[in-house]
Amino acid sequence: VFEQELSKQNIPYVMLGSPRFVARKEVQDILAYIRVLAYPHDEPALRRIINLPARGIAPKTVETLVQHAVAEGKHLWSVMDRPVLGDLKGPAEAAVQGFVNLMKQFRARMQHEPLAGVLRELIAKIQYPKELTRLYPEHEEQQSRLASVEEVVNALAQYAIEAKEPSLVGFLDEVTLGDRVF
């Protein structure tokens, strides 16, 4: 809250002991999910979340998909979003299709349901809190990181209240341009 108010007032400050809020791993992870929902062809965001939390899409699978995308001159998402994934078979193909279907389902819901509520459901569906528990064994660290995730959801909810026509693209624009302070 202090960081948010200082930023709003353009007051310089130094955070001791923690990175700037938007630079935190969990914030970047959730923003990457939002970016892929808004822009499926955002390859850096897609590569960040494709197996986060782990869903059976191994680095070799990602490498195979990227090789196909490069060979075909297409975006990674375009290669993933087709019925037959070439060299991928069995569990790898099922994992990729499961991820694509999940993202398509939540992207569609974002068009007509409250943005923050859908994001909160996505975070629960992918079991992101469980991933934070796995990554950070100390209870205080887990709680801090979960609070950061919740703050992103709250910022999206506040944006939806304030915007004339709320959208993920609009929210990302505000975050990127610094108009939306967490």
C-alpha positions as CSV (number, residue, x, y, z in Angstrom):
1,V,0.0,0.0,0.0
2,F,2.8,2.4,0.8
3,E,4.6,1.6,-2.4
4,Q,1.3,2.3,-4.3
5,E,0.7,5.6,-2.7
6,L,4.3,6.8,-3.1
7,S,4.2,5.9,-6.8
8,K,0.9,7.7,-7.3
9,Q,2.4,10.8,-5.8
10,N,5.6,10.5,-7.8
11,I,7.6,10.4,-4.6
12,P,11.0,8.6,-5.0
13,Y,11.5,5.8,-2.6
14,V,13.8,2.7,-2.0
15,M,12.4,-0.6,-1.0
16,L,14.6,-2.5,1.3
17,G,14.5,-6.3,1.5
18,S,12.1,-6.9,-1.4
19,P,11.9,-6.3,-5.1
20,R,9.5,-3.8,-6.7
21,F,6.0,-5.4,-6.6
22,V,5.6,-5.9,-10.3
23,A,9.0,-7.6,-10.5
24,R,8.1,-10.3,-8.1
25,K,8.0,-13.8,-9.6
26,E,4.4,-14.5,-8.7
27,V,3.2,-11.2,-10.1
28,Q,5.0,-11.8,-13.3
29,D,3.5,-15.3,-13.5
30,I,0.0,-14.1,-13.1
31,L,0.5,-11.2,-15.5
32,A,1.9,-13.7,-18.0
33,Y,-1.3,-15.7,-17.7
34,I,-3.3,-12.5,-18.3
35,R,-1.1,-11.7,-21.4
36,V,-1.7,-15.1,-22.9
37,L,-5.4,-14.8,-22.3
38,A,-5.4,-11.4,-24.0
39,Y,-2.7,-12.1,-26.6
40,P,-2.2,-15.9,-27.2
41,H,0.7,-15.1,-29.6
42,D,2.7,-13.4,-26.8
43,E,5.5,-16.0,-27.0
44,P,7.6,-14.9,-24.0
45,A,4.5,-15.0,-21.7
46,L,3.4,-18.3,-23.3
47,R,6.8,-19.9,-22.7
48,R,6.8,-18.7,-19.1
49,I,3.4,-20.3,-18.2
50,I,3.3,-23.3,-20.6
51,N,4.3,-25.6,-17.8
52,L,3.7,-23.5,-14.7
53,P,2.6,-25.1,-12.5
54,A,3.9,-28.3,-13.9
55,R,1.3,-30.0,-16.2
56,G,3.4,-32.5,-18.1
57,I,4.8,-30.3,-20.8
58,A,8.5,-31.0,-20.6
59,P,11.2,-28.8,-22.0
60,K,11.7,-31.3,-24.9
61,T,8.0,-30.9,-25.8
62,V,8.3,-27.1,-25.8
63,E,11.5,-27.4,-28.0
64,T,9.6,-29.7,-30.4
65,L,6.7,-27.2,-30.6
66,V,9.1,-24.3,-31.1
67,Q,11.0,-26.1,-33.9
68,H,7.6,-26.7,-35.7
69,A,6.7,-23.1,-35.3
70,V,10.0,-21.9,-36.7
71,A,9.9,-24.3,-39.6
72,E,6.4,-23.3,-40.5
73,G,6.9,-19.6,-39.9
74,K,4.0,-19.5,-37.3
75,H,3.5,-18.5,-33.8
76,L,4.0,-21.1,-31.1
77,W,0.3,-20.8,-30.1
78,S,-0.8,-21.5,-33.7
79,V,1.2,-24.7,-33.6
80,M,-0.1,-25.7,-30.2
81,D,-3.7,-24.9,-31.2
82,R,-4.3,-27.6,-33.8
83,P,-5.8,-31.1,-33.6
84,V,-2.7,-33.0,-34.5
85,L,0.6,-31.9,-33.0
86,G,3.0,-33.7,-35.4
87,D,5.7,-35.4,-33.5
88,L,3.9,-35.3,-30.1
89,K,2.1,-38.3,-29.0
90,G,0.4,-39.6,-25.9
91,P,0.8,-37.8,-22.7
92,A,2.8,-34.8,-24.2
93,E,0.1,-34.2,-26.8
94,A,-2.7,-34.5,-24.2
95,A,-0.9,-32.1,-21.9
96,V,-0.5,-29.5,-24.6
97,Q,-4.1,-29.9,-25.7
98,G,-5.2,-29.7,-22.1
99,F,-3.4,-26.4,-21.6
100,V,-4.7,-24.9,-24.9
101,N,-8.2,-25.9,-24.0
102,L,-7.9,-24.4,-20.5
103,M,-6.7,-21.1,-21.9
104,K,-9.4,-21.0,-24.6
105,Q,-12.1,-21.8,-22.0
106,F,-10.9,-19.0,-19.7
107,R,-10.3,-16.6,-22.5
108,A,-13.9,-17.1,-23.7
109,R,-15.2,-16.5,-20.1
110,M,-13.3,-13.3,-19.9
111,Q,-15.5,-11.9,-22.7
112,H,-18.7,-12.0,-20.7
113,E,-17.9,-12.6,-17.0
114,P,-16.3,-10.4,-14.4
115,L,-12.6,-10.3,-15.1
116,A,-11.3,-10.6,-11.6
117,G,-13.7,-13.5,-10.7
118,V,-12.6,-15.5,-13.8
119,L,-8.9,-14.8,-13.0
120,R,-9.4,-15.9,-9.4
121,E,-11.0,-19.2,-10.7
122,L,-8.1,-19.7,-13.2
123,I,-5.6,-19.3,-10.4
124,A,-7.5,-21.9,-8.3
125,K,-7.9,-24.2,-11.4
126,I,-4.1,-24.3,-12.1
127,Q,-3.4,-24.7,-8.4
128,Y,-1.1,-21.8,-8.3
129,P,-1.3,-21.4,-4.5
130,K,-0.1,-25.0,-4.2
131,E,2.8,-24.2,-6.5
132,L,3.8,-21.3,-4.2
133,T,3.6,-23.7,-1.3
134,R,5.9,-26.1,-3.1
135,L,8.4,-23.3,-4.1
136,Y,8.5,-21.5,-0.8
137,P,8.5,-23.8,2.3
138,E,8.4,-20.9,4.8
139,H,4.8,-20.0,5.8
140,E,5.5,-16.3,6.0
141,E,6.9,-16.3,2.4
142,Q,4.0,-18.3,1.1
143,Q,1.5,-15.8,2.7
144,S,3.4,-12.8,1.3
145,R,3.4,-14.3,-2.2
146,L,-0.2,-15.3,-2.0
147,A,-1.0,-11.8,-0.9
148,S,0.8,-10.5,-4.0
149,V,-1.3,-12.7,-6.3
150,E,-4.4,-11.5,-4.6
151,E,-3.3,-7.9,-5.1
152,V,-3.1,-8.5,-8.8
153,V,-6.6,-9.9,-8.8
154,N,-7.8,-6.9,-6.7
155,A,-6.1,-4.5,-9.1
156,L,-7.9,-6.1,-12.0
157,A,-11.2,-5.8,-10.1
158,Q,-10.6,-2.2,-9.4
159,Y,-9.7,-1.5,-13.0
160,A,-13.0,-3.2,-14.1
161,I,-14.9,-0.9,-11.8
162,E,-13.2,2.2,-13.1
163,A,-12.9,1.4,-16.8
164,K,-15.7,2.3,-19.2
165,E,-15.2,-0.9,-21.2
166,P,-13.0,-3.2,-19.1
167,S,-10.8,-5.7,-20.9
168,L,-7.6,-7.6,-20.3
169,V,-5.9,-5.6,-23.0
170,G,-6.9,-2.4,-21.3
171,F,-5.7,-3.7,-17.9
172,L,-2.4,-4.7,-19.4
173,D,-2.0,-1.3,-21.1
174,E,-2.4,0.4,-17.7
175,V,0.0,-1.9,-16.0
176,T,2.6,-1.5,-18.8
177,L,2.2,2.2,-19.0
178,G,2.4,2.6,-15.2
179,D,-1.1,4.0,-15.0
180,R,-2.2,1.0,-12.9
181,V,-0.3,1.0,-9.6
182,F,-0.6,-2.1,-7.4
